[in-house]
Amino acid sequence: MKKLVFLILFILSFGCKNNSEQLSTIKGSYIFFEDAAVLQTKDEIYGVYMNEKTLELNEKAKALKAKTSEIIYVELKGNISTEEDEKIKWEKKFDIVEIISVSQKKQAKNTLILGTE
């Protein structure tokens, strides 16, 4: 009986995954048009699922854009998926969970260089 209780406790404690551990943080260029959004990093291109956070990001980006075709630089947390989708034809898709930052210009590296070589 003790073994059974221990086994159940073991399965329950390690069987449940924490969703925050599965989130990916991505920095890149973000562009959207009426009903489609794309996120491009230096290595990958992601189709973006349209959800509440995407609509919120679109509003923030719209405020920064001078032209509709202008690219916005973002840092986002979310889930990466390769599942088939009838609307998004990109191989990789991104589901935004959290908006970390939105800016017009790419963030420069904050590196302090002292002296010369």
N, C-alpha and C positions, 0 to 999 in steps of 0.2 A: 504494500500500500504506500509506503514511504517513497519507494522508487517511482511509482506512478505520479504522485504529487510532485516530486522533484522534476520528473520528465515534463509534466504540464507547465510548471513554472519556467523551466528552461526554454521550452518552445515559445511561450508567451513573451518572455523577455527578449529573445533574439529574433523572433519571428516578425515583430512589428518594426517597420522601418520608419525613420524620421524623414519627412518630406523635405526639410530644409537641407539635409545632406545631399539630396539629389539635384538641387538647383545649380544651374551653371550661370556664371557671370560672364557676360559678353560685352566687349567694347567694339564699336564700329560705326559705320555710316548707315543712316536710316533714311529711307525715302518712302513716301506713301502717295498714292493717288486715291481717288474716291473710295474704292473698295478693295484695294490691294496694298500691301506693305512688304518691303524687302529690307533685310538687315545684312550688311556686308562687312565682314571682318577682313583682316589681311589674308586669311587662309580659306574662308568659306563664305557661301551665300546662303541665307536662310529665308524662306517664306515665313511670314509672320501671321499667326492665327489672329483673327479679329475677335477681341474680347473687350471687356471694360477697360482694362489697363492699356490696350492698344488704342482705344478711342481717346483715353486720357492723354496718352503720349502724342497722338495726332494733334490734339488741341494745344499742347505745350509747344510742339514743333511748329505749328501754324503761326503762333505768335512770334516766333523767331525768324521765319522765312520772309524774304523780300519777294521771291518768285516761287511759283508752285513747284518748279523742278529743282529747287535748291536742296542740297543734302544737309542733313542735321547729324551731328555726332552725339552718340548716346552710350550710356553704360546701363545695362539691364540685367536683371536676374530672372531666370525662368527655366523652363524645361525644353530640352532638345528632343525632337522626335523624327523618326524616319518612316512613320506609318503613312499609308496611302491616304490622300485627301482629295475629294472631288473638285475643290476650288483651288487649292495650292498645289502647283505642279513641280515646285522645287523639290529636290531629293530630301533636303533637310528642312525641318520646320521648327519655329521657335514660338513657344507660348509664354508671353510676358506675365510674370508674377509680381515683379517690383521694378519701379523706375528709379535708378540711382542718380543719374545725371543726364541733362539735355543741354547741348550748347551748339552755337553756330560754327565755331572753329574747333578743329582738332586740338585736344589738350596737349600742350608741349610737356616734355619730360622736365620735371622739377629737379634738375641736377645742378649742383654747385660745382664749378670747375675752378680750382685754385692753382695758380702758377702755370708755367708752360713746360713743355717737354723738350 
